[in-house]
């Protein structure tokens, strides 16, 4: 499989190297296991001949124009994240000249049948090119509200770690670069992917849900932030959409619409997320489960126990050992 890693100035060093190191390790393990040829032919490309990463390291890369005119096209082009973790840094970065050039290359390569993949903030570059319009995708959970605002036609599923959709593959936050690289290895050999994961101590993470911090997302919008405060103050009393809307001085439909626009979920679903977050914190601190259930508004401990296992994929005992 021929893969071009499309690195731009200001690339997130960990993301870039995670992809390269994982694929390199896959090649090494495959050869040790008797493969005749390495399964991955990996090249780093850029809009120019050298890039400078976010940590100030320079790297020689193959110019993208050479790839465009090559007779041996890659099977996939992978876009690692830019080191732009906040909206006021990311939005200007997406308008940079080299990023605009990168988006043009991506569109051309896609038209020629090359698969396009990205992880973390790299998904914004692909989405900005228009290649995710109408497709399913994921992104770094912390910037999901911005992603929804900028790309309303993309079917965002930000709780998922890796999403494949018609020749596009996207992966979640920061360490999602590892999951994306493992996805490629799995296409070559599920058995090899298992060996690489064990060799590099990469956990099996199909979801970002357990890492999401609901109150961080709430700050993306004033009304959502006010609802988050109301929810925390009334958590033990249970959920009432009408009471929440009345307390916030908005119509029920207004609150529902804003929550869907910003977070992609209903007020009740977000209320449940806050409950889970609070319960997880209390359980980790050693609180009795009956006490925790009462504080977060559940009738009994068994209901909460089952919910924690279903939502977090972990038992109460495992949470206490954190």
C-alpha positions in Angstrom: 0.0 0.0 0.0 1.4 3.4 -1.0 0.7 6.1 1.5 1.7 9.8 1.3 1.7 11.7 4.6 0.8 15.3 3.7 2.7 17.4 6.2 2.3 21.2 6.5 4.2 23.9 8.3 3.2 23.9 12.0 2.4 20.2 11.9 1.6 18.6 15.3 4.8 16.7 15.9 3.3 13.8 17.9 0.6 13.2 15.3 3.0 13.2 12.4 5.5 10.9 14.0 2.8 8.6 15.4 1.6 7.8 11.9 5.2 7.3 10.6 6.4 5.3 13.5 3.3 3.0 13.5 3.6 2.2 9.8 7.4 1.8 10.1 6.8 -0.7 13.0 4.3 -2.5 10.9 6.8 -2.9 8.1 9.5 -4.1 10.5 7.2 -6.7 12.2 5.9 -7.9 8.8 9.4 -8.6 7.6 10.3 -10.3 10.8 7.3 -12.5 10.3 8.6 -13.6 6.9 6.9 -11.1 4.5 8.7 -10.8 1.1 8.1 -7.1 0.9 7.1 -4.4 3.4 3.4 -3.8 3.3 3.7 0.0 3.3 5.5 2.3 1.0 5.4 5.6 3.0 6.4 9.0 1.7 6.2 12.4 3.4 5.0 15.2 1.0 4.4 18.9 1.4 3.5 22.0 -0.6 7.2 22.8 -0.7 10.5 20.9 -0.3 10.9 21.5 3.5 8.5 21.9 6.4 8.9 23.3 9.9 6.9 21.4 12.6 5.2 23.1 15.5 8.2 22.3 17.7 10.6 24.0 15.3 12.1 20.9 13.7 12.7 21.0 9.9 12.1 18.1 7.7 12.8 17.5 4.0 9.7 16.3 2.1 8.7 15.5 -1.4 7.0 18.4 -3.2 3.3 17.6 -3.7 3.5 18.7 -7.4 5.9 15.7 -8.0 3.3 13.3 -6.6 0.6 14.9 -8.8 2.6 14.2 -11.9 3.9 10.8 -10.9 2.9 7.7 -12.9 2.7 5.8 -9.6 0.0 7.4 -7.6 -0.4 6.7 -3.9 -3.4 4.7 -2.6 -3.9 7.1 0.2 -3.0 10.6 1.2 -3.0 11.2 5.0 -3.2 14.7 6.6 -1.9 14.9 10.1 -3.0 17.6 12.5 -1.8 21.2 12.5 -0.8 22.4 16.0 -3.8 24.7 16.3 -5.8 23.5 19.2 -8.1 26.5 19.7 -10.6 28.1 17.3 -8.9 31.5 17.2 -5.7 29.9 16.1 -7.2 27.2 13.8 -9.5 29.4 11.7 -6.6 31.7 10.5 -4.4 28.7 9.9 -7.0 27.2 7.5 -6.8 30.3 5.4 -3.0 30.2 5.0 -1.6 30.1 1.5 0.1 26.7 1.9 -3.1 25.2 3.4 -5.2 26.5 0.5 -2.7 24.9 -1.8 -3.0 21.7 0.2 -6.7 21.7 -0.2 -6.4 22.1 -3.9 -4.0 19.1 -4.1 -6.4 17.0 -2.0 -9.3 17.8 -4.4 -7.2 16.9 -7.4 -6.0 13.6 -5.9 -9.4 12.6 -4.8 -10.7 13.1 -8.4 -7.9 10.7 -9.5 -9.2 8.0 -7.2 -6.8 8.5 -4.3 -8.2 7.9 -0.8 -8.1 10.8 1.6 -7.5 10.4 5.4 -6.9 12.7 8.3 -6.7 12.7 12.0 -7.5 15.3 14.7 -7.3 18.9 13.4 -6.2 17.5 10.0 -9.9 16.7 9.5 -10.6 20.4 9.3 -8.2 20.7 6.4 -10.0 18.0 4.5 -13.4 19.3 5.4 -12.4 22.8 4.3 -11.6 21.3 0.9 -15.2 20.2 0.6 -14.3 16.5 0.4 -16.3 15.6 3.5 -19.6 17.3 2.3 -22.4 14.8 2.7 -20.1 12.2 4.2 -19.8 10.7 7.7 -16.7 11.9 9.7 -15.3 12.4 13.1 -12.9 15.0 14.5 -11.1 16.0 17.7 -13.9 16.1 20.3 -12.8 19.4 21.7 -13.5 21.3 18.4 -16.6 19.4 17.4 -18.8 22.6 18.0 -16.6 24.6 15.6 -16.6 21.7 13.1 -20.4 21.6 13.1 -20.6 25.3 12.7 -18.2 25.4 9.7 -19.3 22.2 8.0 -23.1 21.7 8.5 -23.4 19.2 5.6 -20.9 16.8 7.1 -22.5 14.0 9.1 -20.3 14.4 12.2 -20.1 11.5 14.7 -17.6 13.0 17.1 -17.9 10.2 19.7 -16.3 7.7 17.3 -12.6 7.2 17.0 -12.3 6.3 13.3 -14.9 6.8 10.6 -14.7 5.4 7.0 -17.0 6.9 4.4 -16.6 6.4 0.6 -12.9 6.7 0.3 -12.4 9.1 3.1 -11.2 8.1 6.6 -11.2 10.5 9.6 -9.9 9.9 13.1 -10.4 11.7 16.5 -8.3 13.7 18.8 -4.5 13.9 19.1 -3.7 10.2 19.7 -6.3 9.3 17.1 -3.3 9.4 14.8 -2.4 6.1 16.2 -5.8 4.7 15.6 -5.8 6.0 12.0 -2.4 4.4 11.4 -3.6 1.1 12.9 -6.7 1.3 10.6 -4.3 1.2 7.6 -2.4 -1.7 9.1 -5.7 -3.6 9.7 -6.5 -3.2 6.0 -3.3 -5.0 5.1 -3.6 -7.6 7.9 -5.8 -7.7 11.0 -3.2 -10.1 12.6 -0.4 -7.7 11.9 -2.4 -4.8 13.3 -2.9 -6.8 16.5 0.9 -7.4 16.8 1.6 -3.7 16.2 -0.9 -2.6 18.8 0.7 -4.9 21.4 4.2 -4.0 20.4 3.5 -0.2 20.8 1.0 -0.6 23.7 -1.9 0.9 21.7 -5.2 0.3 23.4 -8.3 -0.7 21.5 -10.3 2.5 21.4 -13.4 2.5 19.2 -14.8 5.6 20.8 -13.8 9.0 22.1 -16.8 9.2 24.4 -15.0 8.3 27.6 -12.5 11.2 27.0 -15.0 13.9 26.2 -15.3 16.7 28.8 -18.9 18.0 28.6 -18.4 21.3 30.4 -15.4 22.1 28.1 -17.7 21.8 25.1 -20.4 23.9 26.8 -18.2 27.0 26.6 -18.6 27.0 22.8 -22.0 28.8 23.1 -23.5 31.2 25.8 -26.9 29.4 25.9 -25.3 26.0 26.1 -23.0 27.2 28.9 -26.0 28.6 30.8 -27.8 25.2 30.4 -24.7 23.4 31.6 -24.7 25.5 34.8 -28.5 24.9 35.3 -28.0 21.1 34.7 -25.3 20.9 37.4 -27.4 22.8 39.9 -30.4 20.5 39.3 -28.7 17.2 38.7 -30.0 15.5 41.8 -33.6 16.5 40.9 -33.7 14.9 37.5 -34.2 16.4 34.1 -37.1 18.6 32.9 -36.8 20.3 29.6 -39.6 22.7 30.3 -38.1 23.7 33.7 -34.7 24.3 32.0 -36.1 26.4 29.2 -38.1 28.5 31.7 -35.1 29.0 33.9 -33.0 30.1 31.0 -35.8 32.4 29.6 -36.0 30.7 26.2 -38.5 28.6 24.3 -38.2 24.8 24.6 -37.6 24.6 20.8 -34.9 27.3 21.0 -33.0 25.3 23.6 -33.4 22.0 21.7 -32.3 23.6 18.4 -29.2 25.3 19.9 -28.0 22.1 21.6 -28.3 20.2 18.4 -26.5 22.9 16.4 -23.6 23.2 18.9 -23.2 19.7 20.4 -25.1 17.5 18.0 -27.3 16.1 20.8 -30.4 16.9 22.7 -30.6 18.7 26.1 -31.4 15.4 27.7 -28.4 13.6 26.1 -26.1 16.4 27.3 -27.7 16.2 30.8 -26.9 12.5 30.9 -23.3 13.2 29.8 -22.9 15.6 32.8 -24.4 13.0 35.1 -21.9 10.4 33.9 -19.0 12.8 34.3 -20.0 13.7 37.8 -20.7 10.1 38.8 -17.3 8.9 37.4 -15.5 11.6 39.4 -17.3 10.7 42.6 -16.8 6.9 42.1 -13.1 7.5 41.4 -12.9 9.5 44.7 -14.2 6.4 46.6 -17.8 7.6 47.3 -20.4 4.9 48.0 -22.4 4.1 44.9 -25.8 4.7 46.6 -24.7 8.2 47.6 -23.4 8.8 44.1 -26.7 7.7 42.5 -28.7 10.0 44.7 -26.4 13.0 43.9 -26.7 12.6 40.2 -30.4 11.9 40.2 -30.8 8.1 39.8 -33.2 6.0 41.8 -30.9 3.2 42.6 -27.2 2.2 42.4 -27.8 -0.7 40.1 -29.2 1.6 37.4 -26.1 3.8 37.7 -23.8 0.8 37.7 -25.2 -0.5 34.4 -25.1 3.0 32.9 -21.5 3.5 33.8 -20.5 0.2 32.3 -22.5 0.9 29.1 -21.3 4.4 28.6 -17.7 4.1 29.7 -17.0 0.5 29.0 -15.6 0.1 32.6 -16.9 -1.4 35.8 -17.2 0.5 39.1 -14.2 -1.4 40.4 -12.1 -0.3 37.4 -13.1 3.3 37.9 -12.1 3.2 41.6 -8.7 2.0 40.6 -8.0 5.1 38.4 
